[in-house]
Amino acid sequence: MVRALLGYLSKKNDSNIEKSLNANTVLQELVENETTFKLLVNEGHLELIINICCQGNINKMNAPYIKHLLGNIIALYSLRVRNFMDVKLSDFKTTFAELFADLVFS
């Protein structure tokens, strides 16, 4: 489910703003919910979010939404990680270390 929603915020969806807005709403709610937050940062979803953020001009329509989602994940990560142990801080740091340059230049 999360991958499908993220797909609507990627370059795959370049014309359907309604799908983008609906996906963004659902994903933002996942960030805000303590129980569902881990769905966004596990199973390669965080890496996928970062990769979508780095798609550049080819994903102009969805860039503001996916980058806002990533910003919210970063902002809430330290609060949420205390509440469940299956999300590892080292994995989070590794993901950002590997993809930081792409994020900066996109």
N, C-alpha and C positions, 0 to 999 in steps of 0.2 A: 504494500500500500504506500509506504513512504517513498519508495523508488518511483512509483507511478506519479505521485504528486510532484516530486522533484523534476521529473521529466517535463511536466507542464511549465516549469520555470527555467527550462533549458532552451538551447537553440532549436530543439526539435519542435517547439511550439513557437512559431514566429508570427502568428497572425490571430490567434484566438485569445483575446485579452480576458474574456470571461473565464476561461479555464485557468488562466494565470492568476486572476484575482481570487477565484475559489480555492485553488491549491494554496496560495499564499495564506489565506485565512485559516485553513485547516492546519497548515504547518506552523503558523504562529501560535495557534492554540496548543499544539503539541509542545512547543517550547515553554509555554506558560504553565502547563500542567506538570506537576512534579513526577507523577507516575509515568507519563508518556515521553518525557524529555529524553530518556535513555534510548528511545527508538531512533532519535535523530543523530546520536553520537556513536552508535554501535553498528556493527555489520557493514562497515564501509560507507555508511550514509554521510558521515562528516567529510570524508575524502571526496565523495561525489558532490556535496554542496560546494566545497572549495573549488573543485574542477569546473563546476558550472559558473562559479563566480569569475573564473579566469577565462571564460569564453570570449571576452572582449566584445567588439562591435557587432559580431555576428549574433549576439544575444542582447541587443539594445533594449528590446521591449521588456524583457524580464530581469535585466541586471539590477534595477533598484530593489526589486522584491527579494531576490536571492541574497543580495548583499545585506539587506536589512535583516533577513533571517539569520545569516551568519553572525551579524553584529549582536543580535539578541542571544544567540547560543553562547557567544563568548562572554557576554555580560552576565548571564545566569549560570554559567558552567560551575564556578566555584561554589555557588550556593547549592546547586543541585547535586554535585558530586559527593557532598557530605552525606547525602541521604541514601545512596546506593553504592555498593562496592564493586559492581560489575563494570563500571566505567573507570578506566585507569587513567590517571593524570599523565603518566608517561606516554601512553598511546596518543593522547590529545596533544601533548607537546611535540612528539615525533611527527605527527601529521602536519602541524604548523611549521615545524622546522624544515620539512621537506618541500612544502609548497609556499613558503613565505614570499619568495621572490616573485612567483607567478601572481600572487595576490597583490603585491605592491605595484606591479607594472600593468595590472589590468584595469 
